[in-house]
Amino acid sequence: MSACPIKSGSPKEDPWMLDQPCSDCRATTGQLHDLGCLKERCPFCLGQLPLCDCIYDVLALNPEEQKVVEGFIDDMEEPLHGIMMRWHAALARKGRFPFGPEP
C-alpha cells in the first residue's frame, strides 16, 4: 500500500500549488482576485488590500468620508458607493495584481 504524498510549501517552492485557485476567492492563476479578497495585495503599499489604509491617502478622503468608510454598512448606498467607485478606479489605474506566485 503506497502513501499519498502530502503537498506543502508556497507556490514559489512547489509547482503543484500553481494549479490551485486562491483559497479565499477561488481566482485561478492570472485572474484578478474578487475585490475584498484577503489574499489580494494593495498595489500602493503591497500590504493586504482589504486591511491597508491606502484608500484614505490615495483618495484624500475628508473626515466625513473617512467616517463613512470606517463605518462600512452598505457599499451600494451613497455616499459609500461613490467612494468605493473612486477606490476601484484608483486601483485599476495603478494596476491590480492577478492571482499567482509572487514575483
C-alpha positions in Angstrom: 0.0 0.0 0.0 1.5 3.3 -1.0 1.1 6.5 0.9 -0.4 9.6 -0.7 2.2 12.3 -0.9 1.5 15.4 1.1 1.9 18.6 -0.9 3.2 21.6 1.0 5.1 24.8 0.5 4.5 28.1 -1.2 3.7 28.4 -4.9 7.3 29.6 -5.4 8.6 26.4 -4.0 6.0 23.9 -5.1 4.9 23.8 -8.7 1.9 21.6 -7.7 0.3 24.6 -6.0 0.5 26.7 -9.1 -2.7 24.9 -10.3 -4.6 25.6 -7.1 -7.0 28.5 -7.0 -6.9 31.3 -4.4 -8.0 29.8 -1.1 -10.1 32.9 -0.4 -11.9 34.0 -3.6 -11.1 30.9 -5.9 -9.4 33.1 -8.5 -7.2 31.0 -10.8 -3.7 31.8 -12.0 -3.7 35.1 -14.0 -7.2 36.2 -12.8 -7.9 39.2 -10.6 -9.0 38.4 -7.1 -12.5 39.3 -6.1 -12.4 42.8 -4.5 -12.3 42.2 -0.8 -10.3 39.0 -1.1 -7.9 38.8 1.9 -5.2 37.4 -0.3 -5.0 40.4 -2.7 -2.1 42.7 -2.4 -2.5 46.5 -2.4 -0.8 48.0 -5.5 0.1 51.1 -3.4 1.7 49.6 -0.2 1.9 45.9 -1.1 0.0 45.0 2.1 -3.3 43.1 2.2 -5.7 45.3 0.2 -8.7 45.0 2.4 -6.7 45.7 5.6 -4.5 48.6 4.4 -5.3 52.3 4.9 -4.3 53.4 1.4 -7.9 54.3 0.5 -7.6 57.3 2.9 -4.4 58.7 1.4 -4.9 57.8 -2.3 -8.4 59.3 -2.4 -7.5 62.1 0.0 -10.7 61.4 2.0 -12.1 64.2 4.1 -13.1 63.5 7.8 -16.7 62.9 6.9 -15.8 60.4 4.1 -13.3 58.7 6.5 -16.2 58.1 8.9 -18.3 56.6 6.1 -15.5 54.2 5.1 -14.8 53.2 8.8 -18.5 52.6 9.4 -18.8 50.5 6.2 -22.5 49.5 6.2 -23.8 49.1 2.6 -21.5 49.9 -0.3 -24.5 50.1 -2.6 -25.8 53.2 -0.8 -24.4 56.7 -1.1 -22.1 58.2 -0.1 -20.1 54.9 0.4 -21.0 53.7 -3.1 -19.3 56.8 -4.7 -16.2 56.4 -2.5 -15.9 52.8 -3.4 -16.3 53.5 -7.1 -13.4 56.1 -6.8 -11.3 53.5 -5.0 -11.9 50.8 -7.6 -11.0 53.3 -10.4 -7.8 54.2 -8.5 -6.9 50.5 -8.1 -7.5 49.9 -11.8 -5.3 52.9 -12.8 -2.5 51.7 -10.5 -2.8 48.1 -11.6 -4.1 45.3 -9.5 -2.1 42.1 -9.0 -3.6 38.9 -10.6 -3.5 35.7 -8.6 -0.4 33.7 -9.0 3.1 33.3 -7.5 4.6 36.4 -6.1 7.5 37.8 -8.1 
